[in-house]
Amino acid sequence: MFYLQTDAPINPGNSGGPLVNVDGEIVGINTFILTDSGGNQGLGFAIPSSVVKVAYEQLRKYGHLHRSGVGMQVQTITANLAAGLDLPRNSGLVVSDVLPGGPGDTAGVRVQDIILALNDKPWIVCPCLPLVSSRTRR
């Protein structure tokens, strides 16, 4: 799971409430706060609305979540990573590990393969490949 970090206070009782941006758009669901004082001062964390949307759609359709496994780990390619690994580009995703016998291995994915797009949509950063891939296989 990955979270949005916010400095907006999350008070006892409003976990599960919306995290909104300055335009009033819901960008996440408040989940927890890390605090030294036990109050609302600290770092708040929210589940991104894109993750909530995928979970909601699956719960409505199936009654439970479908967790997909792609059998590989990927990293966002940065300029430093590209230079360190001598990659031909500094954008996209690089495959850092492939589970032997897993879906990625079966599909022919290899370590240091570069992923530029998924379903014809360019990938610049890797927020959550398994969640997105779970939406594409159905």
Backbone as CSV, one residue per row, in Angstrom:
resi,resn,N_x,N_y,N_z,CA_x,CA_y,CA_z,C_x,C_y,C_z
1,MET,0.851,-1.173,0.000,0.000,0.000,0.000,0.893,1.231,0.000
2,PHE,0.480,2.227,-0.686,1.190,3.498,-0.634,0.205,4.582,-0.236
3,TYR,0.716,5.650,0.335,-0.131,6.686,0.925,0.271,8.067,0.424
4,LEU,-0.689,8.981,0.499,-0.410,10.391,0.316,-0.055,10.949,1.687
5,GLN,0.964,11.759,1.758,1.323,12.389,3.021,0.755,13.795,3.030
6,THR,0.174,14.188,4.151,-0.420,15.513,4.253,-0.099,16.132,5.601
7,ASP,-0.075,17.450,5.639,0.069,18.116,6.931,-1.293,18.578,7.442
8,ALA,-2.365,18.225,6.721,-3.716,18.521,7.212,-3.974,17.671,8.455
9,PRO,-4.532,18.281,9.507,-4.758,17.509,10.731,-5.775,16.395,10.522
10,ILE,-5.469,15.250,11.089,-6.416,14.132,11.104,-6.765,13.916,12.570
11,ASN,-7.940,14.339,12.946,-8.392,14.249,14.332,-9.000,12.882,14.604
12,PRO,-9.002,12.475,15.869,-9.699,11.230,16.205,-11.140,11.307,15.711
13,GLY,-11.551,10.288,14.992,-12.918,10.256,14.475,-13.052,10.670,13.025
14,ASN,-12.031,11.318,12.440,-12.190,11.657,11.031,-11.294,10.843,10.114
15,SER,-10.699,9.771,10.627,-10.083,8.796,9.728,-11.220,8.202,8.911
16,GLY,-10.986,8.001,7.653,-12.052,7.537,6.774,-12.767,8.677,6.079
17,GLY,-12.470,9.894,6.493,-13.049,11.063,5.834,-12.216,11.457,4.636
18,PRO,-12.758,12.318,3.782,-12.038,12.689,2.568,-10.879,13.652,2.822
19,LEU,-9.834,13.481,2.032,-8.757,14.457,1.943,-9.019,15.213,0.653
20,VAL,-9.176,16.525,0.736,-9.518,17.316,-0.442,-8.383,18.263,-0.789
21,ASN,-8.315,18.610,-2.074,-7.319,19.591,-2.509,-7.933,20.990,-2.434
22,VAL,-7.207,22.005,-2.874,-7.690,23.384,-2.772,-8.901,23.652,-3.651
23,ASP,-9.152,22.785,-4.628,-10.324,22.941,-5.486,-11.530,22.167,-4.969
24,GLY,-11.386,21.538,-3.796,-12.488,20.781,-3.218,-12.646,19.385,-3.789
25,GLU,-11.674,18.926,-4.588,-11.738,17.581,-5.171,-11.183,16.576,-4.177
26,ILE,-11.839,15.427,-4.069,-11.354,14.384,-3.170,-10.140,13.729,-3.803
27,VAL,-9.030,13.738,-3.061,-7.790,13.141,-3.561,-7.383,11.919,-2.752
28,GLY,-8.069,11.686,-1.629,-7.732,10.529,-0.812,-8.701,10.343,0.333
29,ILE,-8.510,9.255,1.051,-9.286,8.949,2.245,-8.321,8.954,3.432
30,ASN,-8.569,9.873,4.389,-7.709,9.974,5.565,-7.664,8.634,6.282
31,THR,-6.441,8.219,6.647,-6.258,6.893,7.210,-5.637,6.919,8.599
32,PHE,-4.517,7.625,8.768,-3.877,7.664,10.078,-2.942,8.857,10.172
33,ILE,-2.496,9.125,11.401,-1.554,10.206,11.654,-0.415,9.681,12.524
34,LEU,0.788,10.106,12.220,1.944,9.834,13.075,2.180,11.087,13.901
35,THR,2.102,10.951,15.202,2.213,12.114,16.073,2.987,11.764,17.327
36,ASP,3.780,12.718,17.803,4.480,12.544,19.071,3.582,12.905,20.246
37,SER,2.649,13.835,20.007,1.825,14.353,21.099,0.556,13.547,21.332
38,GLY,0.180,12.704,20.382,-1.081,11.972,20.508,-2.267,12.766,20.000
39,GLY,-2.032,13.981,19.556,-3.108,14.833,19.044,-3.109,14.855,17.524
40,ASN,-3.537,15.987,16.973,-3.640,16.091,15.521,-2.419,16.755,14.889
41,GLN,-1.370,17.014,15.657,-0.153,17.582,15.105,0.787,16.458,14.714
42,GLY,1.150,16.417,13.471,2.043,15.379,12.987,1.890,15.199,11.495
43,LEU,2.239,14.031,11.020,2.125,13.720,9.595,0.894,12.863,9.375
44,GLY,-0.007,13.334,8.537,-1.204,12.586,8.204,-0.989,11.799,6.924
45,PHE,-1.686,10.679,6.821,-1.582,9.833,5.636,-2.965,9.454,5.147
46,ALA,-3.119,9.424,3.836,-4.400,9.101,3.214,-4.180,8.102,2.085
47,ILE,-5.158,7.241,1.888,-5.132,6.325,0.742,-5.546,7.132,-0.481
48,PRO,-4.767,7.119,-1.569,-5.119,7.894,-2.760,-6.476,7.477,-3.332
49,SER,-7.208,8.457,-3.840,-8.543,8.171,-4.369,-8.497,7.195,-5.542
50,SER,-7.393,7.164,-6.300,-7.293,6.212,-7.408,-7.277,4.775,-6.895
51,VAL,-6.649,4.551,-5.737,-6.627,3.220,-5.129,-8.018,2.877,-4.598
52,VAL,-8.650,3.861,-3.959,-9.998,3.652,-3.423,-10.964,3.323,-4.559
53,LYS,-10.816,3.996,-5.688,-11.712,3.762,-6.826,-11.595,2.319,-7.321
54,VAL,-10.374,1.815,-7.457,-10.172,0.430,-7.903,-10.805,-0.532,-6.902
55,ALA,-10.569,-0.299,-5.614,-11.135,-1.169,-4.577,-12.650,-1.112,-4.603
56,TYR,-13.216,0.072,-4.739,-14.672,0.231,-4.782,-15.276,-0.527,-5.961
57,GLU,-14.675,-0.351,-7.145,-15.202,-1.031,-8.337,-15.180,-2.542,-8.164
58,GLN,-14.103,-3.072,-7.602,-14.011,-4.524,-7.408,-14.985,-5.005,-6.340
59,LEU,-15.136,-4.256,-5.256,-16.073,-4.651,-4.208,-17.506,-4.671,-4.736
60,ARG,-17.863,-3.664,-5.529,-19.220,-3.621,-6.108,-19.446,-4.782,-7.069
61,LYS,-18.441,-5.087,-7.882,-18.605,-6.110,-8.912,-18.482,-7.530,-8.358
62,TYR,-17.508,-7.772,-7.481,-17.203,-9.136,-7.042,-17.532,-9.412,-5.574
63,GLY,-17.693,-8.348,-4.778,-17.929,-8.533,-3.355,-16.647,-8.703,-2.558
64,HIS,-15.513,-8.696,-3.225,-14.206,-8.800,-2.568,-13.154,-8.229,-3.525
65,LEU,-11.954,-8.042,-2.987,-10.879,-7.480,-3.804,-10.117,-8.578,-4.524
66,HIS,-9.742,-8.306,-5.757,-8.891,-9.204,-6.539,-7.477,-8.660,-6.478
67,ARG,-6.626,-9.346,-5.819,-5.230,-8.930,-5.740,-4.462,-9.656,-6.829
68,SER,-3.923,-8.892,-7.719,-3.164,-9.512,-8.793,-1.688,-9.532,-8.429
69,GLY,-1.008,-10.477,-8.960,0.434,-10.539,-8.803,1.051,-10.621,-10.182
70,VAL,1.931,-9.699,-10.471,2.553,-9.702,-11.789,3.890,-10.426,-11.769
71,GLY,4.315,-10.836,-10.571,5.532,-11.631,-10.468,6.803,-10.888,-10.803
72,MET,6.797,-9.586,-10.555,8.008,-8.807,-10.794,7.978,-7.550,-9.957
73,GLN,9.160,-7.021,-9.717,9.315,-5.741,-9.034,9.833,-4.741,-10.060
74,VAL,9.313,-3.509,-9.987,9.766,-2.467,-10.907,10.165,-1.232,-10.118
75,GLN,10.993,-0.407,-10.728,11.422,0.857,-10.147,11.257,1.949,-11.183
76,THR,10.911,3.144,-10.715,10.861,4.306,-11.592,12.285,4.653,-12.013
77,ILE,12.480,4.872,-13.295,13.814,5.234,-13.797,14.034,6.729,-13.576
78,THR,15.046,7.038,-12.810,15.468,8.420,-12.606,16.782,8.613,-13.364
79,ALA,17.222,9.847,-13.472,18.488,10.115,-14.154,19.637,9.389,-13.444
80,ASN,19.639,9.404,-12.112,20.708,8.735,-11.355,20.669,7.225,-11.554
81,LEU,19.467,6.635,-11.535,19.345,5.193,-11.735,19.790,4.812,-13.147
82,ALA,19.380,5.598,-14.128,19.768,5.327,-15.513,21.289,5.371,-15.670
83,ALA,21.920,6.357,-15.045,23.379,6.469,-15.140,24.051,5.306,-14.418
84,GLY,23.556,4.961,-13.236,24.155,3.890,-12.450,24.037,2.522,-13.091
85,LEU,22.928,2.282,-13.786,22.712,0.986,-14.437,23.063,1.011,-15.921
86,ASP,23.539,2.159,-16.402,23.876,2.327,-17.814,22.680,1.998,-18.703
87,LEU,21.514,2.552,-18.330,20.286,2.333,-19.105,20.239,3.292,-20.282
88,PRO,19.571,2.901,-21.360,19.540,3.741,-22.550,18.611,4.951,-22.442
89,ARG,17.838,5.062,-21.350,16.901,6.185,-21.201,16.739,6.504,-19.728
90,ASN,16.216,7.705,-19.428,16.024,8.083,-18.034,14.557,8.331,-17.697
91,SER,13.673,7.562,-18.317,12.250,7.619,-17.985,11.658,6.234,-18.182
92,GLY,10.495,6.020,-17.586,9.846,4.723,-17.661,10.089,3.927,-16.394
93,LEU,9.919,2.631,-16.488,10.126,1.726,-15.361,11.141,0.679,-15.756
94,VAL,11.971,0.277,-14.815,12.933,-0.790,-15.071,12.549,-1.968,-14.179
95,VAL,12.584,-3.158,-14.726,12.292,-4.370,-13.982,13.514,-4.700,-13.140
96,SER,13.316,-4.760,-11.805,14.434,-5.023,-10.903,14.470,-6.462,-10.406
97,ASP,13.354,-7.186,-10.516,13.319,-8.588,-10.084,12.151,-9.278,-10.762
98,VAL,12.325,-10.542,-11.090,11.260,-11.349,-11.705,11.143,-12.641,-10.906
99,LEU,9.920,-12.970,-10.483,9.665,-14.195,-9.736,9.729,-15.386,-10.690
100,PRO,10.630,-16.330,-10.455,10.716,-17.501,-11.335,9.379,-18.253,-11.379
101,GLY,8.900,-18.514,-12.581,7.640,-19.222,-12.776,6.405,-18.352,-12.618
102,GLY,6.590,-17.076,-12.275,5.455,-16.165,-12.098,4.953,-15.630,-13.432
103,PRO,3.884,-14.828,-13.388,3.303,-14.288,-14.632,4.294,-13.486,-15.476
104,GLY,5.140,-12.674,-14.828,6.129,-11.896,-15.576,7.129,-12.786,-16.280
105,ASP,7.604,-13.812,-15.574,8.552,-14.772,-16.148,7.919,-15.512,-17.316
106,THR,6.682,-15.957,-17.125,5.963,-16.676,-18.187,5.784,-15.802,-19.430
107,ALA,5.591,-14.495,-19.197,5.412,-13.563,-20.319,6.734,-13.169,-20.970
108,GLY,7.859,-13.599,-20.388,9.156,-13.297,-20.987,9.811,-12.042,-20.453
109,VAL,9.308,-11.492,-19.362,9.911,-10.298,-18.775,11.222,-10.683,-18.104
110,ARG,12.236,-9.863,-18.281,13.558,-10.121,-17.716,14.036,-8.907,-16.919
111,VAL,14.932,-9.149,-15.958,15.524,-8.069,-15.178,16.195,-7.085,-16.135
112,GLN,16.026,-5.815,-15.878,16.489,-4.657,-16.652,15.666,-4.398,-17.907
113,ASP,14.569,-5.148,-18.135,13.627,-4.737,-19.181,13.077,-3.375,-18.793
114,ILE,12.751,-2.576,-19.791,12.202,-1.242,-19.543,10.749,-1.224,-20.002
115,ILE,9.874,-0.776,-19.111,8.449,-0.663,-19.423,8.164,0.801,-19.708
116,LEU,7.646,1.069,-20.894,7.355,2.441,-21.296,5.873,2.761,-21.244
117,ALA,5.015,1.717,-21.375,3.572,1.950,-21.412,2.843,0.698,-20.951
118,LEU,1.620,0.884,-20.490,0.731,-0.209,-20.145,-0.607,0.099,-20.783
119,ASN,-1.075,-0.799,-21.641,-2.309,-0.559,-22.397,-2.252,0.767,-23.151
120,ASP,-1.138,1.018,-23.797,-0.910,2.212,-24.609,-0.893,3.517,-23.816
121,LYS,-0.784,3.443,-22.495,-0.671,4.647,-21.672,0.764,4.726,-21.161
122,PRO,1.453,5.853,-21.432,2.842,5.968,-21.007,2.970,5.914,-19.489
123,TRP,4.044,5.277,-19.044,4.351,5.208,-17.618,5.634,5.969,-17.365
124,ILE,5.539,7.010,-16.551,6.707,7.805,-16.211,7.173,7.441,-14.805
125,VAL,6.236,7.244,-13.902,6.545,6.827,-12.531,5.725,5.596,-12.204
126,CYS,6.098,4.902,-11.158,5.429,3.663,-10.779,4.662,3.837,-9.482
127,PRO,3.424,4.278,-9.544,2.678,4.396,-8.308,2.241,3.039,-7.769
128,CYS,1.806,2.159,-8.641,1.308,0.875,-8.136,0.965,-0.041,-9.305
129,LEU,1.959,-0.693,-9.849,1.745,-1.578,-10.992,0.729,-2.684,-10.726
130,PRO,0.765,-3.376,-9.573,-0.208,-4.445,-9.361,-1.658,-3.968,-9.374
131,LEU,-1.935,-2.780,-8.821,-3.311,-2.288,-8.835,-3.778,-2.002,-10.243
132,VAL,-2.938,-1.349,-11.020,-3.317,-1.027,-12.390,-3.461,-2.300,-13.212
133,SER,-2.549,-3.243,-13.025,-2.622,-4.475,-13.806,-3.858,-5.267,-13.434
134,SER,-4.349,-5.145,-12.189,-5.556,-5.875,-11.806,-6.762,-5.322,-12.534
135,ARG,-6.702,-4.064,-12.930,-7.812,-3.466,-13.686,-7.773,-3.862,-15.157
136,THR,-6.606,-4.248,-15.662,-6.482,-4.492,-17.087,-6.740,-5.949,-17.462
137,ARG,-6.706,-6.862,-16.501,-6.850,-8.253,-16.872,-8.297,-8.701,-16.941
138,ARG,-9.230,-7.883,-16.550,-10.631,-8.262,-16.525,-11.385,-7.652,-17.668
